[in-house]
Amino acid sequence: MLELVAMCLLGAKDWPQFRGANSDAHAINVTAPMEWSDTKNVAWKVGVPGLGWSSPAVVGEHVYLTTAVPRGEGLSLRAMALDATTGQTIWDREVRAVEKAPSIHKKNSHASPTPIVRDGAVYVHFGTLGMARLAADTGEVKWTCLELQYPPMHGSGGSPVLHDGKLVVVCDGSTNPFVAAVDAETGKVAWKTPRSVKARISHSFATPTLAVVDGKTQVMAPGPDHFAAYDLASGEELWRVMAPGWSVVPQPTIGHGLVIYNHDYDNPELIAIKLGGKGDVTESNVVWRVKRGAPSTPSPLLVGDELYFVSDEGIASCIDAKTGERHWMERLGGNFSSSPVLVNGRILFMNESGLATWVKLGKKFETVGTCEVPGRTFATPAFSDGAMFLRTDEKLYKISQ
């Protein structure tokens, strides 16, 4: 049996983590507006202090964000909760003060991983700068974990995933990369597994995905020069695929008994791998490879048999997820970091300068409108209860009718 792990059983109005309740970027039963601007269909917009490329997480009546506020040469790493109806700040909590801000890539921030909200708790992750659990209603810090230390290259980017009481994160720094799980109740490290492949360049920024394979939950974690699947309970590496590459960013996609992932930033290529096996399955489990138009940063979106994706340079594609056969490839314009989202039966592609393009589902390319707001838009939008929550470099918008 092969399937995507259902991350959490929440209402249709909840968007509790990166790319939604099941980390698949499907906004189900959300009829958000398909037209907006800086003023049109804007329920509210509020300034967000500092900078963060983490996506909003929305649960119940609250919107949760992380941000990094400059403080001299250092940073105040913060978590915030806003009222989803009014945009008013409910709480704004410092998670950690950092005396000297580490250097990051110009496209990164010090608050890029998206928070997770579950069972009255908010879990925030700042990469090597730490992880914490806060009370969702008050922002009270319940624990902090500073044990997952690694030398970051260009900062941190990958978000955690949560299942069976374990927060799983990829920690691929400039040396000694590893994958780890933290106990969600205590903040203690449950397991820490070094990468088994010694890569020429070892840093990456991927968000893992979870899948059930033969009844057991496995962690899908692309990394430097290889892809590896780990046992969620123990952290044991179960199988791997060799593929040269580094600085991997997109979250893998699960479907049709396959895991589909990107393996390199400079020369991006999507690879589809048959789930399961033991040891090195490179020769036996690779189903297809696609280089043209492959993304370096945005995660691919699976809808039925079709896989939609956009390259960082703005080339959008639709291919057959089972075979890799291309249906269409078209230029949208602009550069992209945000991941595409399925909403209102359409695909939303948001570029880095605030321009969104709506594309019809299907094997023929057809746009159905564009929208635009000012500012830089690197964060993937969140959708909840008839609204879109869109983060720019300075503001958070609630778009609704």
C-alpha positions in Angstrom: 0.0 0.0 0.0 1.4 3.3 -1.0 -0.2 6.6 0.0 0.5 10.2 1.1 0.2 10.6 4.8 -2.9 12.6 5.8 -1.0 15.1 8.0 -4.0 16.1 10.1 -7.7 15.8 10.3 -8.8 19.5 10.4 -11.7 21.4 8.9 -11.7 22.5 5.3 -11.1 26.0 6.6 -7.8 25.2 8.1 -4.4 25.6 6.4 -2.1 24.6 9.3 1.3 24.2 7.6 3.3 24.7 4.4 1.1 23.9 1.4 -2.0 23.2 3.4 -3.4 20.4 5.6 -1.9 17.6 3.6 1.1 19.5 2.2 -0.2 19.1 -1.3 -1.2 22.7 -2.0 -4.9 21.8 -2.5 -7.4 24.4 -1.3 -10.5 22.3 -1.0 -13.9 23.8 -0.7 -12.4 27.3 -0.5 -14.1 29.8 -2.9 -11.6 32.6 -2.6 -11.8 35.6 -5.0 -10.0 35.2 -8.4 -9.7 39.0 -8.8 -7.8 41.2 -6.4 -5.4 44.2 -6.3 -4.0 46.3 -3.5 -7.5 47.5 -2.8 -10.0 45.2 -4.6 -11.4 42.4 -2.5 -9.0 43.3 0.3 -10.7 42.5 3.7 -7.6 43.9 5.4 -3.9 44.4 5.0 -1.5 44.8 7.9 2.2 45.6 8.1 4.5 42.8 9.3 7.6 43.8 11.2 11.0 42.5 10.0 11.2 40.0 7.1 10.2 36.4 6.7 9.4 34.2 3.8 7.5 31.7 5.8 3.9 31.1 4.6 0.9 32.0 6.9 -0.7 29.1 8.8 -4.4 29.5 9.4 -6.3 27.5 12.0 -9.7 28.5 13.4 -9.9 32.3 13.8 -6.1 32.8 13.9 -3.4 33.4 11.4 0.2 32.5 12.5 3.4 33.9 11.1 7.1 34.0 11.9 9.4 36.9 11.2 13.0 38.1 11.9 13.3 41.7 13.1 16.7 43.4 12.9 18.1 44.5 16.2 21.5 46.1 15.8 23.8 43.4 14.4 21.4 40.8 15.6 17.9 39.5 15.3 14.7 39.1 17.2 13.2 35.8 15.9 9.5 36.1 16.5 6.2 34.3 16.2 2.9 36.2 15.8 -0.9 35.4 15.9 -3.4 37.7 14.1 -7.2 37.7 14.2 -8.3 36.2 10.9 -11.4 38.4 10.8 -9.8 41.8 11.6 -6.1 41.4 11.1 -5.4 42.7 14.6 -2.4 41.2 16.4 -3.4 38.8 19.2 0.1 38.1 20.4 3.6 38.8 19.2 6.3 36.8 20.9 10.1 36.7 20.8 11.2 33.1 20.5 14.9 33.8 20.5 17.3 36.8 20.4 20.4 36.4 18.2 23.3 38.7 18.9 24.8 38.5 15.4 22.8 37.6 12.4 24.4 34.9 10.2 24.8 35.7 6.5 22.1 34.5 4.2 21.4 34.4 0.4 19.8 37.5 -1.0 16.6 35.5 -1.8 16.4 34.0 1.7 15.2 35.4 5.1 16.0 34.4 8.7 12.4 33.2 9.0 11.7 31.1 5.9 10.4 27.9 7.4 6.6 27.8 7.8 5.0 27.2 11.2 2.9 24.2 12.0 -0.3 24.5 14.1 -1.7 21.4 15.7 -3.8 20.5 18.8 -3.5 24.0 20.4 0.3 24.3 19.8 2.3 26.3 17.3 5.6 24.8 16.2 8.1 27.3 14.7 11.5 26.5 13.2 14.3 28.9 12.4 16.7 26.3 11.0 20.0 26.1 12.9 18.9 29.1 15.0 16.3 26.9 16.8 12.9 25.4 17.1 10.1 26.1 19.6 6.6 25.1 20.7 4.2 27.9 21.7 0.7 27.9 23.0 -1.6 28.8 20.1 -3.9 30.9 22.2 -1.4 33.0 24.2 2.0 32.6 22.5 3.6 31.2 25.7 6.8 29.4 24.8 6.5 25.8 26.1 9.9 24.6 25.0 12.8 25.5 22.8 15.2 23.1 21.0 18.7 24.4 20.1 20.3 20.9 19.7 20.1 20.7 15.9 23.2 22.8 15.2 24.7 22.7 11.7 26.7 25.2 9.7 24.2 26.8 7.3 25.0 27.9 3.8 22.9 30.9 2.7 20.7 30.4 5.7 17.9 27.9 6.4 14.8 27.3 4.3 13.1 23.9 4.7 9.9 23.7 6.8 9.3 20.8 9.3 6.6 18.2 9.0 4.7 16.7 12.0 3.3 13.2 12.3 3.0 10.7 15.2 4.4 13.2 17.7 7.6 13.8 15.7 8.7 17.0 14.0 11.0 16.0 11.1 13.5 18.5 9.6 16.2 18.3 7.0 19.5 19.8 8.3 21.8 19.8 5.2 24.4 22.4 6.1 27.8 23.0 4.5 29.3 20.0 6.4 28.0 16.9 8.1 24.4 17.0 6.8 21.7 15.1 8.6 17.9 14.5 9.0 16.4 14.7 12.4 13.1 14.3 14.4 12.2 16.2 17.5 9.6 15.0 20.0 6.7 17.4 19.8 5.8 17.1 23.5 9.2 17.6 25.0 11.4 19.3 22.4 14.0 16.6 22.8 15.8 15.1 19.7 14.2 11.7 19.0 16.7 10.7 16.4 19.4 12.2 14.2 20.6 10.4 11.1 23.7 11.5 9.2 23.4 11.5 5.4 24.8 8.3 4.1 26.2 9.8 0.9 29.2 12.1 1.0 28.5 14.8 -1.5 30.8 17.2 -3.2 28.5 20.1 -2.0 26.4 19.2 0.9 23.9 22.0 1.6 20.2 21.9 0.7 16.9 23.5 1.9 14.3 20.9 1.3 11.0 20.3 3.2 10.4 16.6 3.6 7.2 14.7 2.8 5.7 11.7 4.5 4.3 8.6 2.8 2.9 5.3 4.0 4.7 2.4 2.3 3.7 -1.1 3.1 1.8 0.2 6.2 4.7 2.1 7.6 5.3 5.9 7.6 8.5 6.9 5.7 10.2 10.3 5.5 10.9 11.4 1.9 14.0 13.6 2.2 15.9 14.8 -1.0 19.4 16.0 -0.2 22.9 16.4 -1.6 23.7 14.0 -4.5 20.9 11.6 -3.4 17.3 11.1 -2.3 16.7 9.1 0.9 13.7 7.5 2.6 13.8 7.1 6.4 11.7 5.2 8.9 9.7 7.8 10.8 9.9 5.8 14.1 13.6 5.1 14.2 15.3 7.4 11.6 16.9 4.4 9.8 17.6 5.0 6.2 15.5 2.5 4.2 16.3 3.2 0.6 17.9 5.8 -1.6 18.4 7.0 -5.2 21.6 8.5 -6.4 21.3 11.7 -8.4 24.0 14.4 -8.5 22.8 17.8 -7.2 22.9 20.3 -4.4 20.9 23.2 -2.8 17.7 21.2 -3.2 14.6 23.3 -2.2 11.2 21.9 -3.4 9.1 19.6 -1.3 8.6 16.2 -2.9 5.2 15.2 -4.3 3.5 11.8 -3.7 1.0 10.1 -6.0 0.4 7.0 -8.2 2.9 5.0 -6.1 5.6 7.5 -6.9 7.6 10.2 -5.2 8.5 13.1 -7.6 11.3 15.4 -6.6 13.9 17.9 -7.8 17.5 17.0 -7.2 19.6 20.1 -8.1 19.3 23.9 -8.0 21.7 24.9 -10.8 20.6 22.2 -13.2 17.1 21.3 -12.0 15.5 18.0 -13.0 12.4 16.3 -11.8 12.7 12.6 -11.1 9.8 10.2 -10.5 10.8 7.2 -8.3 8.7 4.1 -7.5 8.2 4.1 -3.7 9.7 1.3 -1.7 12.6 -1.1 -1.8 15.8 -1.5 0.2 19.2 0.0 -0.2 20.2 1.7 -3.5 17.2 1.5 -5.9 18.6 3.9 -8.5 18.7 1.3 -11.3 15.3 -0.3 -10.4 13.0 2.4 -9.3 13.5 5.5 -11.5 10.4 5.8 -13.7 11.0 9.1 -15.6 13.1 12.2 -15.7 12.2 15.7 -16.9 14.7 18.6 -17.2 12.9 21.2 -19.4 11.2 23.8 -17.3 12.0 22.0 -14.0 11.8 24.1 -10.9 14.7 25.0 -8.6 12.6 26.5 -5.8 8.8 26.1 -6.3 7.3 22.7 -5.3 5.4 20.8 -8.0 1.6 20.4 -7.8 -0.2 17.1 -8.5 -3.8 17.2 -9.5 -5.1 13.8 -10.6 -2.9 12.4 -13.4 -1.4 15.9 -14.2 1.7 17.4 -12.6 1.9 21.2 -12.7 5.1 23.1 -12.0 6.9 26.4 -12.8 10.6 27.1 -13.2 12.3 29.8 -11.2 12.5 31.7 -14.6 8.7 31.6 -15.1 8.2 28.7 -17.4 5.0 26.8 -16.4 4.5 23.2 -17.4 1.9 20.4 -17.2 3.0 16.8 -17.7 1.6 13.3 -17.2 2.6 12.4 -13.6 2.8 8.7 -14.4 4.9 8.9 -17.5 6.5 12.3 -17.6 5.0 13.0 -21.0 4.6 16.8 -21.5 1.2 18.3 -22.3 2.2 22.0 -22.4 5.0 24.4 -21.5 4.4 28.2 -21.5 6.1 31.3 -20.3 4.3 33.2 -17.5 6.8 36.0 -17.0 8.8 37.0 -14.0 10.8 34.9 -11.6 9.2 32.4 -9.2 9.8 31.2 -5.7 6.2 30.6 -4.4 4.7 27.2 -5.1 1.6 26.8 -7.2 -1.7 26.2 -5.5 -5.0 24.5 -6.6 -7.9 26.7 -5.7 -11.4 27.2 -7.2 -10.6 24.4 -9.7 -7.7 26.6 -11.1 -4.0 26.7 -10.7 -2.6 29.9 -9.1 1.0 30.8 -10.1 2.4 33.7 -8.1 5.7 35.3 -9.2 8.2 37.2 -7.0 6.9 40.7 -7.9 3.3 40.3 -6.9 1.8 39.2 -10.2 -0.5 36.2 -10.1 -1.7 34.2 -13.1 -4.7 31.8 -13.0 -4.4 28.8 -15.3 -7.1 26.3 -16.2 -6.7 22.7 -15.2 -6.1 20.4 -18.1 -3.9 19.2 -21.0 -4.3 22.5 -22.9 -2.8 25.7 -21.6 -5.4 28.5 -21.0 -5.1 31.5 -18.6 -8.2 32.8 -17.0 -6.9 36.1 -15.5 -4.2 37.9 -13.7 -4.0 39.8 -10.4 -1.3 42.0 -8.8 -0.3 43.5 -5.5 2.8 45.7 -4.8 5.9 44.2 -3.1 8.0 41.0 -3.3 6.0 37.8 -3.0 8.2 34.8 -2.3 5.9 33.1 0.3 3.3 30.5 -0.9 -0.2 31.9 -0.1 -2.6 30.2 2.4 -6.3 29.6 1.8 -9.0 29.3 4.4 -12.7 29.8 4.8 -13.3 31.7 1.6 -10.2 33.8 1.8 -6.6 33.9 0.6 -3.8 35.1 3.0 -1.0 36.6 0.9 2.3 37.6 2.4 4.6 40.2 0.8 7.9 41.5 2.0 6.1 44.2 4.1 2.4 43.2 4.5 -0.1 40.4 5.0 -3.3 40.6 3.0 -6.6 38.9 3.6 -8.3 38.7 0.2 -12.0 37.9 0.4 -15.3 39.0 -1.0 
